[in-house]
Amino acid sequence: MKYKANWLLVYIEYTFSNDIFIMIKAIGTDIVEIDRFHSALQRWGDRFIKRILTDDEIEYCLKKANHVESMAARFAAKEAVIKCLLPADQQEFRWHDVKVLNHSSGKPYIMVLNRLADSLQNCDILVSLSHSEKSAVAIVLLQAKNGEANGSDSHC
């Protein structure tokens, strides 16, 4: 049997107690090979990292013993965000319009800025990051705020 992979935007509906309704609008994931990312850092240095990460992100990562893995995870998160976007927003994407930050507890969160913030204003953005010595992975989920489900091809 032959399998063919198709891109599909799946709307998943969950109903919880107390009539809280959550609509998942998009899921994106990305995996980054640490060796390839490290090679890019060595080859392009500050020019590369300052293009994809904000000063806040760079500062946070440099405090980590495994800063290359931490940077790669943030890059993966931004790539996962791109995969959640509609084509028009993908074309307008700017690396610094997405910040991967951390709460005081260490839990990561995503902040979007500028035009992208307008496009995603009705979305909650959830993110999970992980890395090992060999790879970094990120999963991003766009969820409609306050159960505002619409069936259109728009963000949340």
Helices and strands as residue ranges (DSSP letters): E 12-15, G 17-19, E 21-33, H 34-52, H 55-62, H 67-84, H 87-92, G 95-97, E 98-102, E 108-112, H 114-119, E 123-131, E 135-144, G 145-147
